[in-house]
Amino acid sequence: MPPFACMELLWGGVSGASFEAWLDEVRGAGFAGVGVHAATLRPFLDDARGFDTLLARRGRVLGAAGR
């Protein structure tokens, strides 16, 4: 089966404190990556490396970003 990304809208709001817990759930569900809204990415605009580290620790990638 090809890898798929999980869109955050399947879980509801995942920004802020719930973001890392959501990444863990995405990993547990077997998704290869995540798709997030721009508002979820906004806190990481000044720390792209930190965002990448959050994904890399879980073996996930950013598959999509939207408005």
C-alpha positions as CSV (number, residue, x, y, z in Angstrom):
1,M,0.0,0.0,0.0
2,P,1.4,3.4,-0.9
3,P,2.0,5.9,1.9
4,F,-0.7,8.4,2.7
5,A,-0.8,11.6,4.8
6,C,-3.5,12.3,7.3
7,M,-5.3,15.6,7.1
8,E,-5.8,17.3,10.4
9,L,-9.4,18.0,9.6
10,L,-10.1,14.3,10.2
11,W,-9.3,15.0,13.9
12,G,-10.6,18.5,14.3
13,G,-8.4,21.2,15.8
14,V,-4.9,20.0,16.4
15,S,-3.0,23.2,16.7
16,G,-1.3,24.3,19.9
17,A,-0.9,21.9,22.8
18,S,-2.7,19.1,21.1
19,F,-0.4,19.1,18.0
20,E,2.2,16.6,19.3
21,A,-0.4,14.3,20.7
22,W,-2.1,14.3,17.2
23,L,1.3,13.5,15.6
24,D,1.6,10.5,17.9
25,E,-2.0,9.3,16.9
26,V,-1.1,9.8,13.2
27,R,1.9,7.6,13.7
28,G,-0.1,5.0,15.6
29,A,-2.7,4.9,12.8
30,G,0.1,4.1,10.3
31,F,-0.1,7.3,8.2
32,A,3.2,8.3,6.5
33,G,2.7,12.0,6.9
34,V,0.4,14.8,7.8
35,G,-1.5,17.5,6.0
36,V,-2.2,20.7,8.0
37,H,-3.8,24.1,7.7
38,A,-1.7,27.2,7.5
39,A,-2.9,28.3,10.9
40,T,-1.5,25.1,12.4
41,L,1.9,25.8,10.8
42,R,2.0,29.5,11.8
43,P,3.6,28.9,15.2
44,F,6.5,27.1,13.4
45,L,7.2,29.7,10.8
46,D,10.2,31.0,12.8
47,D,11.3,27.5,13.8
48,A,11.0,25.3,10.7
49,R,13.8,23.1,12.1
50,G,11.8,22.5,15.2
51,F,8.7,21.5,13.2
52,D,10.8,19.2,11.1
53,T,12.2,17.6,14.3
54,L,8.7,17.0,15.6
55,L,7.9,15.1,12.4
56,A,11.2,13.3,12.1
57,R,11.1,11.9,15.7
58,R,7.9,10.1,14.7
59,G,9.1,9.1,11.2
60,R,6.5,11.3,9.5
61,V,6.7,14.0,6.8
62,L,4.7,17.0,5.8
63,G,2.5,15.9,2.9
64,A,0.4,19.0,2.4
65,A,-0.2,22.4,3.8
66,G,-3.3,24.5,3.0
67,R,-5.0,27.7,3.8
